[in-house]
């Protein structure tokens, strides 16, 4: 299961950790993993193209992704919120493969 853990400070997103595997299909054919990767990669690249200091991220040796949101500006926070909403929509379609909390 893909697990998404969201940390907020008041009304601003501060950190998101994404770990695990969807296990929907075989490696290389898993549409749920592909969707989650596309959502997160597009969001990270979009924010960094607008504000190179807007966030930082690291990928662990085990494959988990940790996103630290450095900016509270409206665009960064809106794009992060959009990413979370998309991941929640993915969770609603594949509840045994994705968990967002």
Biopython code that builds the backbone (N, CA, C, O; Angstrom):
import numpy as np
from Bio.PDB.StructureBuilder import StructureBuilder

atoms = [
    (1, "UNK", "N", (0.829, -1.177, 0.000)),
    (1, "UNK", "CA", (0.000, 0.000, 0.000)),
    (1, "UNK", "C", (0.879, 1.248, 0.000)),
    (1, "UNK", "O", (1.895, 1.310, 0.693)),
    (2, "UNK", "N", (0.470, 2.239, -0.789)),
    (2, "UNK", "CA", (1.120, 3.552, -0.769)),
    (2, "UNK", "C", (0.528, 4.316, 0.401)),
    (2, "UNK", "O", (-0.690, 4.450, 0.512)),
    (3, "UNK", "N", (1.399, 4.818, 1.276)),
    (3, "UNK", "CA", (0.956, 5.595, 2.429)),
    (3, "UNK", "C", (1.437, 7.032, 2.272)),
    (3, "UNK", "O", (2.614, 7.289, 2.021)),
    (4, "UNK", "N", (0.502, 7.958, 2.426)),
    (4, "UNK", "CA", (0.809, 9.382, 2.316)),
    (4, "UNK", "C", (0.527, 10.015, 3.669)),
    (4, "UNK", "O", (-0.612, 10.005, 4.137)),
    (5, "UNK", "N", (1.552, 10.563, 4.293)),
    (5, "UNK", "CA", (1.399, 11.225, 5.595)),
    (5, "UNK", "C", (1.614, 12.717, 5.403)),
    (5, "UNK", "O", (2.655, 13.153, 4.910)),
    (6, "UNK", "N", (0.613, 13.490, 5.799)),
    (6, "UNK", "CA", (0.622, 14.941, 5.602)),
    (6, "UNK", "C", (0.799, 15.639, 6.946)),
    (6, "UNK", "O", (0.130, 15.298, 7.922)),
    (7, "UNK", "N", (1.703, 16.615, 6.993)),
    (7, "UNK", "CA", (1.907, 17.419, 8.191)),
    (7, "UNK", "C", (1.602, 18.871, 7.860)),
    (7, "UNK", "O", (2.132, 19.436, 6.903)),
    (8, "UNK", "N", (0.726, 19.465, 8.684)),
    (8, "UNK", "CA", (0.372, 20.875, 8.513)),
    (8, "UNK", "C", (0.727, 21.642, 9.783)),
    (8, "UNK", "O", (0.734, 21.088, 10.883)),
    (9, "UNK", "N", (1.018, 22.919, 9.608)),
    (9, "UNK", "CA", (1.220, 23.847, 10.711)),
    (9, "UNK", "C", (0.180, 24.936, 10.531)),
    (9, "UNK", "O", (0.294, 25.772, 9.634)),
    (10, "UNK", "N", (-0.829, 24.926, 11.382)),
    (10, "UNK", "CA", (-1.980, 25.825, 11.236)),
    (10, "UNK", "C", (-2.641, 25.518, 9.898)),
    (10, "UNK", "O", (-3.174, 24.424, 9.714)),
    (11, "UNK", "N", (-2.618, 26.451, 8.974)),
    (11, "UNK", "CA", (-3.289, 26.215, 7.691)),
    (11, "UNK", "C", (-2.317, 25.911, 6.554)),
    (11, "UNK", "O", (-2.738, 25.763, 5.407)),
    (12, "UNK", "N", (-1.028, 25.817, 6.855)),
    (12, "UNK", "CA", (-0.028, 25.598, 5.814)),
    (12, "UNK", "C", (0.535, 24.186, 5.854)),
    (12, "UNK", "O", (0.808, 23.632, 6.918)),
    (13, "UNK", "N", (0.700, 23.618, 4.658)),
    (13, "UNK", "CA", (1.339, 22.309, 4.543)),
    (13, "UNK", "C", (2.831, 22.473, 4.792)),
    (13, "UNK", "O", (3.453, 23.410, 4.291)),
    (14, "UNK", "N", (3.404, 21.552, 5.572)),
    (14, "UNK", "CA", (4.823, 21.634, 5.919)),
    (14, "UNK", "C", (5.627, 20.447, 5.390)),
    (14, "UNK", "O", (6.755, 20.621, 4.929)),
    (15, "UNK", "N", (5.058, 19.244, 5.453)),
    (15, "UNK", "CA", (5.807, 18.064, 5.041)),
    (15, "UNK", "C", (4.835, 16.997, 4.552)),
    (15, "UNK", "O", (3.727, 16.859, 5.070)),
    (16, "UNK", "N", (5.271, 16.252, 3.551)),
    (16, "UNK", "CA", (4.515, 15.116, 3.047)),
    (16, "UNK", "C", (5.501, 13.972, 2.848)),
    (16, "UNK", "O", (6.539, 14.135, 2.206)),
    (17, "UNK", "N", (5.165, 12.824, 3.402)),
    (17, "UNK", "CA", (5.997, 11.629, 3.241)),
    (17, "UNK", "C", (5.152, 10.581, 2.533)),
    (17, "UNK", "O", (4.051, 10.246, 2.970)),
    (18, "UNK", "N", (5.688, 10.072, 1.433)),
    (18, "UNK", "CA", (5.004, 9.045, 0.646)),
    (18, "UNK", "C", (5.888, 7.810, 0.642)),
    (18, "UNK", "O", (7.058, 7.870, 0.263)),
    (19, "UNK", "N", (5.314, 6.683, 1.069)),
    (19, "UNK", "CA", (6.101, 5.455, 1.163)),
    (19, "UNK", "C", (5.260, 4.258, 0.734)),
    (19, "UNK", "O", (4.037, 4.342, 0.625)),
    (20, "UNK", "N", (5.930, 3.169, 0.499)),
    (20, "UNK", "CA", (5.263, 1.926, 0.161)),
    (20, "UNK", "C", (5.042, 1.744, -1.333)),
    (20, "UNK", "O", (5.457, 2.560, -2.156)),
    (21, "UNK", "N", (4.379, 0.649, -1.648)),
    (21, "UNK", "CA", (4.070, 0.301, -3.031)),
    (21, "UNK", "C", (2.601, -0.072, -3.119)),
    (21, "UNK", "O", (2.052, -0.670, -2.194)),
    (22, "UNK", "N", (1.969, 0.276, -4.218)),
    (22, "UNK", "CA", (0.536, 0.029, -4.373)),
    (22, "UNK", "C", (0.217, -1.459, -4.425)),
    (22, "UNK", "O", (-0.809, -1.894, -3.903)),
    (23, "UNK", "N", (1.084, -2.231, -5.044)),
    (23, "UNK", "CA", (0.880, -3.676, -5.212)),
    (23, "UNK", "C", (-0.430, -3.978, -5.943)),
    (23, "UNK", "O", (-1.090, -4.982, -5.675)),
    (24, "UNK", "N", (-0.786, -3.101, -6.857)),
    (24, "UNK", "CA", (-1.974, -3.307, -7.690)),
    (24, "UNK", "C", (-1.682, -4.288, -8.819)),
    (24, "UNK", "O", (-2.532, -5.091, -9.203)),
    (25, "UNK", "N", (-0.457, -4.204, -9.343)),
    (25, "UNK", "CA", (-0.032, -5.079, -10.443)),
    (25, "UNK", "C", (1.472, -5.292, -10.319)),
    (25, "UNK", "O", (2.114, -4.749, -9.421)),
    (26, "UNK", "N", (2.024, -6.085, -11.227)),
    (26, "UNK", "CA", (3.460, -6.348, -11.223)),
    (26, "UNK", "C", (4.254, -5.062, -11.429)),
    (26, "UNK", "O", (3.789, -4.111, -12.057)),
    (27, "UNK", "N", (5.471, -5.066, -10.877)),
    (27, "UNK", "CA", (6.369, -3.937, -11.043)),
    (27, "UNK", "C", (6.503, -3.622, -12.532)),
    (27, "UNK", "O", (6.717, -4.518, -13.347)),
    (28, "UNK", "N", (6.378, -2.348, -12.875)),
    (28, "UNK", "CA", (6.466, -1.919, -14.263)),
    (28, "UNK", "C", (5.128, -1.868, -14.966)),
    (28, "UNK", "O", (5.015, -1.295, -16.049)),
    (29, "UNK", "N", (4.111, -2.463, -14.358)),
    (29, "UNK", "CA", (2.760, -2.467, -14.935)),
    (29, "UNK", "C", (1.721, -1.920, -13.970)),
    (29, "UNK", "O", (0.522, -2.010, -14.233)),
    (30, "UNK", "N", (2.163, -1.362, -12.870)),
    (30, "UNK", "CA", (1.257, -0.926, -11.808)),
    (30, "UNK", "C", (0.744, 0.488, -12.101)),
    (30, "UNK", "O", (1.478, 1.465, -11.951)),
    (31, "UNK", "N", (-0.524, 0.587, -12.520)),
    (31, "UNK", "CA", (-1.089, 1.889, -12.882)),
    (31, "UNK", "C", (-1.294, 2.794, -11.668)),
    (31, "UNK", "O", (-1.281, 4.018, -11.800)),
    (32, "UNK", "N", (-1.482, 2.207, -10.495)),
    (32, "UNK", "CA", (-1.674, 3.020, -9.292)),
    (32, "UNK", "C", (-0.353, 3.673, -8.893)),
    (32, "UNK", "O", (-0.328, 4.860, -8.567)),
    (33, "UNK", "N", (0.728, 2.927, -8.914)),
    (33, "UNK", "CA", (2.055, 3.500, -8.642)),
    (33, "UNK", "C", (2.397, 4.570, -9.680)),
    (33, "UNK", "O", (2.933, 5.626, -9.346)),
    (34, "UNK", "N", (2.084, 4.284, -10.916)),
    (34, "UNK", "CA", (2.354, 5.234, -11.987)),
    (34, "UNK", "C", (1.585, 6.535, -11.773)),
    (34, "UNK", "O", (2.136, 7.623, -11.946)),
    (35, "UNK", "N", (0.325, 6.423, -11.400)),
    (35, "UNK", "CA", (-0.488, 7.620, -11.161)),
    (35, "UNK", "C", (0.067, 8.431, -9.994)),
    (35, "UNK", "O", (0.190, 9.652, -10.093)),
    (36, "UNK", "N", (0.404, 7.763, -8.887)),
    (36, "UNK", "CA", (0.946, 8.464, -7.716)),
    (36, "UNK", "C", (2.271, 9.146, -8.066)),
    (36, "UNK", "O", (2.512, 10.283, -7.659)),
    (37, "UNK", "N", (3.116, 8.461, -8.809)),
    (37, "UNK", "CA", (4.402, 9.042, -9.215)),
    (37, "UNK", "C", (4.195, 10.253, -10.114)),
    (37, "UNK", "O", (4.869, 11.270, -9.952)),
    (38, "UNK", "N", (3.278, 10.150, -11.049)),
    (38, "UNK", "CA", (3.000, 11.264, -11.967)),
    (38, "UNK", "C", (2.470, 12.480, -11.221)),
    (38, "UNK", "O", (2.889, 13.609, -11.478)),
    (39, "UNK", "N", (1.545, 12.241, -10.295)),
    (39, "UNK", "CA", (0.967, 13.340, -9.512)),
    (39, "UNK", "C", (2.060, 14.063, -8.729)),
    (39, "UNK", "O", (2.141, 15.291, -8.762)),
    (40, "UNK", "N", (2.893, 13.310, -8.033)),
    (40, "UNK", "CA", (3.904, 13.941, -7.180)),
    (40, "UNK", "C", (5.022, 14.592, -7.997)),
    (40, "UNK", "O", (5.459, 15.698, -7.679)),
    (41, "UNK", "N", (5.480, 13.919, -9.032)),
    (41, "UNK", "CA", (6.559, 14.477, -9.857)),
    (41, "UNK", "C", (6.121, 15.765, -10.547)),
    (41, "UNK", "O", (6.877, 16.736, -10.586)),
    (42, "UNK", "N", (4.914, 15.781, -11.086)),
    (42, "UNK", "CA", (4.404, 16.974, -11.755)),
    (42, "UNK", "C", (4.286, 18.136, -10.775)),
    (42, "UNK", "O", (4.626, 19.272, -11.106)),
    (43, "UNK", "N", (3.809, 17.851, -9.578)),
    (43, "UNK", "CA", (3.663, 18.908, -8.569)),
    (43, "UNK", "C", (5.019, 19.455, -8.148)),
    (43, "UNK", "O", (5.209, 20.671, -8.106)),
    (44, "UNK", "N", (5.956, 18.577, -7.839)),
    (44, "UNK", "CA", (7.297, 19.013, -7.429)),
    (44, "UNK", "C", (7.934, 19.854, -8.530)),
    (44, "UNK", "O", (8.448, 20.939, -8.257)),
    (45, "UNK", "N", (7.907, 19.372, -9.762)),
    (45, "UNK", "CA", (8.524, 20.110, -10.868)),
    (45, "UNK", "C", (7.838, 21.444, -11.105)),
    (45, "UNK", "O", (8.502, 22.438, -11.401)),
    (46, "UNK", "N", (6.509, 21.479, -10.978)),
    (46, "UNK", "CA", (5.776, 22.731, -11.162)),
    (46, "UNK", "C", (6.158, 23.767, -10.127)),
    (46, "UNK", "O", (6.410, 24.925, -10.461)),
    (47, "UNK", "N", (6.200, 23.357, -8.878)),
    (47, "UNK", "CA", (6.563, 24.299, -7.807)),
    (47, "UNK", "C", (7.996, 24.787, -7.984)),
    (47, "UNK", "O", (8.263, 25.983, -7.872)),
    (48, "UNK", "N", (8.915, 23.872, -8.258)),
    (48, "UNK", "CA", (10.316, 24.267, -8.413)),
    (48, "UNK", "C", (10.544, 25.162, -9.626)),
    (48, "UNK", "O", (11.461, 25.983, -9.622)),
    (49, "UNK", "N", (9.721, 25.016, -10.664)),
    (49, "UNK", "CA", (9.876, 25.890, -11.831)),
    (49, "UNK", "C", (9.414, 27.319, -11.527)),
    (49, "UNK", "O", (9.871, 28.275, -12.155)),
    (50, "UNK", "N", (8.498, 27.451, -10.552)),
    (50, "UNK", "CA", (8.005, 28.775, -10.170)),
    (50, "UNK", "C", (8.811, 29.395, -9.031)),
    (50, "UNK", "O", (8.957, 30.615, -8.952)),
    (51, "UNK", "N", (9.331, 28.542, -8.153)),
    (51, "UNK", "CA", (10.058, 29.011, -6.972)),
    (51, "UNK", "C", (11.064, 27.934, -6.585)),
    (51, "UNK", "O", (10.707, 26.949, -5.940)),
    (52, "UNK", "N", (12.308, 28.121, -6.976)),
    (52, "UNK", "CA", (13.315, 27.080, -6.756)),
    (52, "UNK", "C", (13.541, 26.757, -5.285)),
    (52, "UNK", "O", (14.082, 25.702, -4.955)),
    (53, "UNK", "N", (13.126, 27.663, -4.398)),
    (53, "UNK", "CA", (13.263, 27.426, -2.968)),
    (53, "UNK", "C", (11.933, 27.050, -2.313)),
    (53, "UNK", "O", (11.851, 26.966, -1.088)),
    (54, "UNK", "N", (10.901, 26.826, -3.110)),
    (54, "UNK", "CA", (9.565, 26.565, -2.583)),
    (54, "UNK", "C", (9.447, 25.267, -1.809)),
    (54, "UNK", "O", (8.629, 25.147, -0.897)),
    (55, "UNK", "N", (10.269, 24.300, -2.178)),
    (55, "UNK", "CA", (10.266, 23.028, -1.464)),
    (55, "UNK", "C", (11.588, 22.332, -1.678)),
    (55, "UNK", "O", (12.371, 22.691, -2.557)),
    (56, "UNK", "N", (11.816, 21.332, -0.854)),
    (56, "UNK", "CA", (12.949, 20.436, -1.049)),
    (56, "UNK", "C", (12.414, 19.026, -0.909)),
    (56, "UNK", "O", (11.365, 18.806, -0.302)),
    (57, "UNK", "N", (13.130, 18.081, -1.466)),
    (57, "UNK", "CA", (12.672, 16.696, -1.382)),
    (57, "UNK", "C", (13.862, 15.763, -1.361)),
    (57, "UNK", "O", (14.960, 16.097, -1.808)),
    (58, "UNK", "N", (13.606, 14.585, -0.827)),
    (58, "UNK", "CA", (14.636, 13.547, -0.872)),
    (58, "UNK", "C", (13.951, 12.197, -1.010)),
    (58, "UNK", "O", (12.842, 11.977, -0.523)),
    (59, "UNK", "N", (14.643, 11.321, -1.680)),
    (59, "UNK", "CA", (14.167, 9.958, -1.888)),
    (59, "UNK", "C", (15.106, 9.039, -1.124)),
    (59, "UNK", "O", (16.318, 9.059, -1.340)),
    (60, "UNK", "N", (14.547, 8.238, -0.236)),
    (60, "UNK", "CA", (15.367, 7.357, 0.587)),
    (60, "UNK", "C", (15.821, 6.143, -0.224)),
    (60, "UNK", "O", (15.325, 5.897, -1.324)),
    (61, "UNK", "N", (16.754, 5.402, 0.325)),
    (61, "UNK", "CA", (17.238, 4.173, -0.313)),
    (61, "UNK", "C", (16.112, 3.156, -0.460)),
    (61, "UNK", "O", (16.144, 2.317, -1.360)),
    (62, "UNK", "N", (15.117, 3.228, 0.422)),
    (62, "UNK", "CA", (13.975, 2.308, 0.363)),
    (62, "UNK", "C", (12.903, 2.791, -0.610)),
    (62, "UNK", "O", (11.931, 2.080, -0.864)),
    (63, "UNK", "N", (13.076, 4.001, -1.157)),
    (63, "UNK", "CA", (12.157, 4.506, -2.162)),
    (63, "UNK", "C", (11.084, 5.442, -1.657)),
    (63, "UNK", "O", (10.233, 5.871, -2.437)),
    (64, "UNK", "N", (11.095, 5.775, -0.365)),
    (64, "UNK", "CA", (10.089, 6.725, 0.114)),
    (64, "UNK", "C", (10.493, 8.140, -0.307)),
    (64, "UNK", "O", (11.672, 8.446, -0.487)),
    (65, "UNK", "N", (9.483, 8.983, -0.455)),
    (65, "UNK", "CA", (9.679, 10.365, -0.881)),
    (65, "UNK", "C", (9.272, 11.279, 0.262)),
    (65, "UNK", "O", (8.157, 11.180, 0.776)),
    (66, "UNK", "N", (10.172, 12.168, 0.661)),
    (66, "UNK", "CA", (9.870, 13.155, 1.696)),
    (66, "UNK", "C", (9.945, 14.539, 1.083)),
    (66, "UNK", "O", (10.996, 14.961, 0.599)),
    (67, "UNK", "N", (8.821, 15.244, 1.106)),
    (67, "UNK", "CA", (8.730, 16.597, 0.562)),
    (67, "UNK", "C", (8.621, 17.567, 1.731)),
    (67, "UNK", "O", (7.731, 17.434, 2.571)),
    (68, "UNK", "N", (9.517, 18.534, 1.788)),
    (68, "UNK", "CA", (9.465, 19.585, 2.798)),
    (68, "UNK", "C", (9.072, 20.875, 2.094)),
    (68, "UNK", "O", (9.772, 21.341, 1.195)),
    (69, "UNK", "N", (7.950, 21.445, 2.511)),
    (69, "UNK", "CA", (7.452, 22.668, 1.890)),
    (69, "UNK", "C", (8.064, 23.851, 2.629)),
    (69, "UNK", "O", (7.821, 24.048, 3.819)),
    (70, "UNK", "N", (8.858, 24.632, 1.910)),
    (70, "UNK", "CA", (9.591, 25.741, 2.508)),
    (70, "UNK", "C", (8.864, 27.072, 2.371)),
    (70, "UNK", "O", (9.231, 28.049, 3.024)),
    (71, "UNK", "N", (7.844, 27.119, 1.533)),
    (71, "UNK", "CA", (7.178, 28.383, 1.241)),
    (71, "UNK", "C", (5.700, 28.312, 1.607)),
    (71, "UNK", "O", (5.027, 27.315, 1.345)),
    (72, "UNK", "N", (5.210, 29.383, 2.214)),
    (72, "UNK", "CA", (3.800, 29.478, 2.546)),
    (72, "UNK", "C", (3.032, 30.320, 1.536)),
    (72, "UNK", "O", (1.875, 30.668, 1.770)),
    (73, "UNK", "N", (3.676, 30.654, 0.400)),
    (73, "UNK", "CA", (2.996, 31.495, -0.573)),
    (73, "UNK", "C", (1.785, 30.763, -1.165)),
    (73, "UNK", "O", (1.712, 29.535, -1.157)),
    (74, "UNK", "N", (0.863, 31.540, -1.665)),
    (74, "UNK", "CA", (-0.419, 31.007, -2.138)),
    (74, "UNK", "C", (-0.251, 29.962, -3.246)),
    (74, "UNK", "O", (-0.923, 28.931, -3.222)),
    (75, "UNK", "N", (0.617, 30.209, -4.195)),
    (75, "UNK", "CA", (0.777, 29.283, -5.331)),
    (75, "UNK", "C", (1.335, 27.947, -4.857)),
    (75, "UNK", "O", (0.811, 26.898, -5.230)),
    (76, "UNK", "N", (2.380, 27.966, -4.049)),
    (76, "UNK", "CA", (2.965, 26.718, -3.559)),
    (76, "UNK", "C", (1.948, 25.925, -2.751)),
    (76, "UNK", "O", (1.778, 24.726, -2.970)),
    (77, "UNK", "N", (1.282, 26.579, -1.832)),
    (77, "UNK", "CA", (0.307, 25.891, -0.990)),
    (77, "UNK", "C", (-0.874, 25.358, -1.816)),
    (77, "UNK", "O", (-1.394, 24.281, -1.528)),
    (78, "UNK", "N", (-1.290, 26.100, -2.826)),
    (78, "UNK", "CA", (-2.388, 25.649, -3.693)),
    (78, "UNK", "C", (-1.977, 24.433, -4.509)),
    (78, "UNK", "O", (-2.762, 23.497, -4.663)),
    (79, "UNK", "N", (-0.764, 24.433, -5.031)),
    (79, "UNK", "CA", (-0.294, 23.282, -5.806)),
    (79, "UNK", "C", (-0.144, 22.048, -4.920)),
    (79, "UNK", "O", (-0.457, 20.939, -5.353)),
    (80, "UNK", "N", (0.328, 22.223, -3.695)),
    (80, "UNK", "CA", (0.422, 21.091, -2.752)),
    (80, "UNK", "C", (-0.983, 20.582, -2.423)),
    (80, "UNK", "O", (-1.213, 19.373, -2.395)),
    (81, "UNK", "N", (-1.905, 21.482, -2.178)),
    (81, "UNK", "CA", (-3.285, 21.074, -1.886)),
    (81, "UNK", "C", (-3.888, 20.319, -3.072)),
    (81, "UNK", "O", (-4.597, 19.330, -2.885)),
    (82, "UNK", "N", (-3.613, 20.776, -4.267)),
    (82, "UNK", "CA", (-4.082, 20.076, -5.463)),
    (82, "UNK", "C", (-3.492, 18.673, -5.533)),
    (82, "UNK", "O", (-4.202, 17.719, -5.851)),
    (83, "UNK", "N", (-2.198, 18.537, -5.241)),
    (83, "UNK", "CA", (-1.555, 17.222, -5.241)),
    (83, "UNK", "C", (-2.244, 16.302, -4.236)),
    (83, "UNK", "O", (-2.543, 15.149, -4.548)),
    (84, "UNK", "N", (-2.494, 16.806, -3.040)),
    (84, "UNK", "CA", (-3.158, 16.005, -2.009)),
    (84, "UNK", "C", (-4.562, 15.595, -2.460)),
    (84, "UNK", "O", (-4.969, 14.450, -2.264)),
    (85, "UNK", "N", (-5.292, 16.520, -3.057)),
    (85, "UNK", "CA", (-6.636, 16.197, -3.552)),
    (85, "UNK", "C", (-6.588, 15.110, -4.625)),
    (85, "UNK", "O", (-7.442, 14.224, -4.647)),
    (86, "UNK", "N", (-5.610, 15.173, -5.500)),
    (86, "UNK", "CA", (-5.460, 14.144, -6.530)),
    (86, "UNK", "C", (-5.115, 12.792, -5.908)),
    (86, "UNK", "O", (-5.635, 11.760, -6.332)),
    (87, "UNK", "N", (-4.243, 12.798, -4.911)),
    (87, "UNK", "CA", (-3.904, 11.549, -4.221)),
    (87, "UNK", "C", (-5.107, 10.994, -3.462)),
    (87, "UNK", "O", (-5.280, 9.778, -3.389)),
    (88, "UNK", "N", (-5.939, 11.865, -2.896)),
    (88, "UNK", "CA", (-7.167, 11.419, -2.228)),
    (88, "UNK", "C", (-8.155, 10.835, -3.235)),
    (88, "UNK", "O", (-8.851, 9.865, -2.934)),
    (89, "UNK", "N", (-8.216, 11.415, -4.408)),
    (89, "UNK", "CA", (-9.073, 10.864, -5.466)),
    (89, "UNK", "C", (-8.571, 9.482, -5.877)),
    (89, "UNK", "O", (-9.370, 8.571, -6.095)),
    (90, "UNK", "N", (-7.267, 9.325, -5.984)),
    (90, "UNK", "CA", (-6.675, 8.019, -6.283)),
    (90, "UNK", "C", (-7.021, 7.029, -5.173)),
    (90, "UNK", "O", (-7.346, 5.873, -5.443)),
    (91, "UNK", "N", (-6.950, 7.486, -3.935)),
    (91, "UNK", "CA", (-7.310, 6.646, -2.793)),
    (91, "UNK", "C", (-8.777, 6.210, -2.878)),
    (91, "UNK", "O", (-9.096, 5.062, -2.570)),
    (92, "UNK", "N", (-9.662, 7.106, -3.290)),
    (92, "UNK", "CA", (-11.087, 6.751, -3.377)),
    (92, "UNK", "C", (-11.338, 5.697, -4.454)),
    (92, "UNK", "O", (-12.272, 4.902, -4.344)),
    (93, "UNK", "N", (-10.511, 5.692, -5.485)),
    (93, "UNK", "CA", (-10.653, 4.703, -6.559)),
    (93, "UNK", "C", (-9.956, 3.383, -6.240)),
    (93, "UNK", "O", (-10.367, 2.326, -6.720)),
    (94, "UNK", "N", (-8.898, 3.449, -5.427)),
    (94, "UNK", "CA", (-8.107, 2.256, -5.084)),
    (94, "UNK", "C", (-7.844, 2.225, -3.571)),
    (94, "UNK", "O", (-6.693, 2.342, -3.149)),
    (95, "UNK", "N", (-8.884, 2.070, -2.758)),
    (95, "UNK", "CA", (-8.728, 2.178, -1.297)),
    (95, "UNK", "C", (-7.862, 1.081, -0.666)),
    (95, "UNK", "O", (-7.365, 1.264, 0.445)),
    (96, "UNK", "N", (-7.673, -0.036, -1.340)),
    (96, "UNK", "CA", (-6.805, -1.069, -0.783)),
    (96, "UNK", "C", (-5.346, -0.872, -1.182)),
    (96, "UNK", "O", (-4.469, -1.623, -0.754)),
    (97, "UNK", "N", (-5.091, 0.157, -2.017)),
    (97, "UNK", "CA", (-3.737, 0.381, -2.513)),
    (97, "UNK", "C", (-3.127, 1.712, -2.101)),
    (97, "UNK", "O", (-1.910, 1.882, -2.158)),
    (98, "UNK", "N", (-3.974, 2.664, -1.683)),
    (98, "UNK", "CA", (-3.502, 4.008, -1.332)),
    (98, "UNK", "C", (-4.198, 4.445, -0.044)),
    (98, "UNK", "O", (-5.403, 4.258, 0.124)),
    (99, "UNK", "N", (-3.406, 5.036, 0.868)),
    (99, "UNK", "CA", (-3.947, 5.577, 2.109)),
    (99, "UNK", "C", (-3.357, 6.961, 2.324)),
    (99, "UNK", "O", (-2.139, 7.115, 2.413)),
    (100, "UNK", "N", (-4.223, 7.974, 2.409)),
    (100, "UNK", "CA", (-3.798, 9.356, 2.621)),
    (100, "UNK", "C", (-4.289, 9.793, 3.988)),
    (100, "UNK", "O", (-5.483, 9.732, 4.280)),
    (101, "UNK", "N", (-3.347, 10.240, 4.834)),
    (101, "UNK", "CA", (-3.758, 10.729, 6.167)),
    (101, "UNK", "C", (-2.950, 11.937, 6.576)),
    (101, "UNK", "O", (-3.157, 12.479, 7.661)),
]
sb = StructureBuilder()
sb.init_structure("model")
sb.init_model(0)
sb.init_chain("A")
sb.init_seg("    ")
for serial, (resi, resn, name, xyz) in enumerate(atoms, 1):
    if name == "N":
        sb.init_residue(resn, " ", resi, " ")
    sb.init_atom(name, np.array(xyz, "f"), 0.0, 1.0, " ", f" {name:<3s}", serial, name[0])
structure = sb.get_structure()
